[in-house]
Amino acid sequence: EQNAMLRGLEVGMDVLLNDGFLAMKVTERVSPDTVRCQITIGGPLKSRKGINVPDLQIDCAALTAKDRDDAAYLIDKVDYMAVSFVQKGGDIQELWGDMGEVWGDLICKRAATSRS
């Protein structure tokens, strides 16, 4: 997913880190796997913080084959499941299509995309 994200970045796109508490703007495409950015909201960045590019839709599946296998195994053992990297309704529908007959309700939470 990181490679797909990096390949999809274009000049002018905002890149948010740590739930939007830090931000930068892509200023130059240096090579297929390198971009140059200008910090627009600075501060310390610790490890294990998220990255988000609100204007970028990554060409990758939200669910892997292992995710489907895990979900099928866990469906009667857990109260809820979460899907990361959801970009469109179809990503949720994909899991819901597999599990919807067993579960009665669907809860969706939208992750933070900016500091507001």
Rosetta blueprint (number, residue, H / E / L):
1 E L
2 Q H
3 N H
4 A H
5 M H
6 L H
7 R H
8 G H
9 L L
10 E L
11 V L
12 G L
13 M L
14 D E
15 V E
16 L E
17 L E
18 N H
19 D H
20 G H
21 F L
22 L E
23 A E
24 M E
25 K E
26 V E
27 T E
28 E E
29 R E
30 V E
31 S E
32 P L
33 D L
34 T E
35 V E
36 R E
37 C E
38 Q E
39 I E
40 T E
41 I E
42 G L
43 G L
44 P L
45 L L
46 K L
47 S L
48 R L
49 K L
50 G L
51 I E
52 N E
53 V L
54 P L
55 D L
56 L L
57 Q L
58 I L
59 D L
60 C L
61 A L
62 A L
63 L L
64 T L
65 A H
66 K H
67 D H
68 R H
69 D H
70 D H
71 A H
72 A H
73 Y H
74 L H
75 I L
76 D L
77 K L
78 V L
79 D L
80 Y L
81 M L
82 A L
83 V L
84 S L
85 F L
86 V L
87 Q L
88 K L
89 G H
90 G H
91 D H
92 I H
93 Q H
94 E H
95 L H
96 W H
97 G H
98 D H
99 M H
100 G L
101 E L
102 V L
103 W L
104 G L
105 D L
106 L L
107 I L
108 C L
109 K L
110 R L
111 A L
112 A L
113 T L
114 S L
115 R L
116 S L
